[in-house]
Amino acid sequence: MRRALDAACEAAGTGEVPVGAVIVHRGEVIATAANAPRRLHDPTAHAEMLAIRAAAARLGRDRLEDCDLWVTLEPCAMCAGAIAHARIARLYYAASDAKGGAVEHGPRLFEQPTCHHRPDIYAGIGDGEARDLLRAFFQARR
């Protein structure tokens, strides 16, 4: 989670919402990404999406069933869908997102009968630091 939090700090430094993601394959970090929708002019450039794309390219396959995703914020519906399609084995996330999250909030995507894959989910790891980053980022913009 430390690397994901560092990536979130990098995102904040460039004016992006501070979210970072890391994908681990068999104990090795194979992808690290920070939120970049504004920088890339791409609404799908969430940290999770960028990390999944990088990991899939690195491994040369679309299924990441032997990978873990570490992210600083509860994934949104788009990212949760990508996690399911990529068959990520385990999802670790720091802060919950009552407004935009789709794992324990909102649509609870992985609980839907139409969801074909549900990763093991571990929430709250690094929660305080992730929440503080988000809170400071949005307070500075108000």
C-alpha positions in Angstrom: 0.0 0.0 0.0 3.0 2.3 0.6 3.7 2.4 -3.1 0.1 3.1 -4.0 0.0 6.0 -1.4 3.2 7.4 -2.9 1.6 7.3 -6.4 -1.5 9.1 -4.9 0.8 11.8 -3.6 2.3 12.1 -7.1 -1.2 12.5 -8.6 -2.1 15.3 -6.1 1.1 17.1 -7.0 0.0 17.3 -10.7 -3.5 18.4 -9.8 -5.2 15.0 -10.1 -7.4 13.5 -7.4 -4.9 11.6 -5.2 -5.5 8.0 -6.0 -2.7 5.5 -6.6 -2.7 1.8 -7.6 -0.2 -1.0 -7.6 -0.5 -4.5 -9.1 1.6 -7.3 -7.6 2.2 -10.6 -9.4 3.7 -13.4 -7.4 5.3 -11.0 -4.9 6.7 -8.6 -7.5 5.3 -5.1 -8.3 4.6 -5.2 -12.0 2.6 -2.0 -12.4 2.2 1.3 -10.5 -0.1 4.1 -11.6 -1.5 7.4 -10.4 -4.8 9.0 -11.4 -4.4 10.9 -14.7 -7.8 11.8 -16.3 -7.0 15.5 -16.6 -3.4 15.0 -17.6 -4.2 12.4 -20.3 -7.6 14.0 -21.3 -9.1 10.6 -20.7 -12.0 10.0 -18.3 -11.0 6.4 -18.0 -7.5 7.1 -16.8 -8.2 6.1 -13.2 -5.2 4.7 -11.3 -6.7 1.2 -11.3 -7.4 1.2 -15.1 -3.9 2.4 -15.9 -2.3 -0.2 -13.6 -4.5 -3.0 -15.0 -3.5 -2.0 -18.6 0.2 -1.8 -17.7 0.1 -5.2 -15.9 -1.7 -6.9 -18.8 0.8 -5.5 -21.2 3.7 -6.6 -19.1 2.4 -10.1 -18.7 1.1 -10.3 -22.3 -2.4 -11.4 -21.4 -5.8 -10.0 -20.4 -6.4 -12.2 -17.4 -4.6 -11.3 -14.2 -6.0 -14.1 -12.0 -2.6 -14.4 -10.2 -2.4 -10.7 -9.4 -3.3 -8.5 -6.5 -4.4 -4.9 -6.8 -3.6 -2.4 -4.1 -5.4 1.0 -4.4 -5.9 3.9 -2.1 -9.6 4.5 -2.7 -12.5 2.1 -3.1 -12.9 1.5 -6.8 -15.7 3.1 -8.8 -18.1 1.1 -10.9 -15.9 1.4 -14.0 -12.8 0.2 -12.2 -14.7 -2.6 -10.3 -15.9 -3.8 -13.7 -12.4 -3.9 -15.1 -11.2 -5.7 -11.9 -13.8 -8.4 -12.5 -13.0 -8.7 -16.3 -9.3 -8.9 -15.5 -10.0 -11.6 -12.9 -7.8 -9.9 -10.3 -7.4 -12.4 -7.4 -7.3 -10.0 -4.5 -8.3 -6.3 -4.1 -6.8 -4.3 -1.2 -8.0 -0.8 -0.8 -7.5 2.0 1.7 -10.3 4.5 2.0 -14.0 3.8 1.5 -15.9 6.0 -0.9 -19.5 6.4 0.1 -20.1 8.8 -2.9 -18.4 7.0 -5.8 -17.4 3.6 -4.6 -18.9 0.5 -6.1 -17.5 -2.3 -3.9 -19.0 -1.7 -0.4 -21.1 1.3 -1.5 -23.3 2.2 -4.5 -23.9 -0.8 -6.8 -21.8 -3.2 -4.8 -20.7 -4.6 -8.1 -19.1 -7.8 -6.9 -22.3 -8.8 -5.1 -24.4 -8.7 -8.3 -25.5 -12.0 -9.8 -24.3 -10.8 -13.2 -20.7 -10.3 -12.0 -18.7 -13.2 -13.3 -15.7 -12.8 -10.9 -15.4 -11.6 -7.4 -11.9 -10.9 -6.0 -11.1 -11.5 -2.4 -11.5 -8.0 -0.8 -9.5 -6.4 2.0 -10.6 -2.9 2.9 -9.2 -0.2 5.2 -5.4 -0.8 4.8 -3.8 2.6 5.0 -7.2 4.2 5.4 -6.1 7.1 7.5 -3.4 8.3 5.2 -5.5 7.9 2.1 -8.4 9.8 3.6 -6.1 12.6 4.8 -4.6 13.0 1.3 -8.1 13.2 -0.2 -9.4 15.6 2.4 -6.4 17.9 2.0 -6.7 17.8 -1.8 -10.3 18.8 -1.9 -10.1 21.4 1.0 -7.4 23.2 -1.0 -9.8 23.5 -4.0 -12.7 24.9 -2.0 
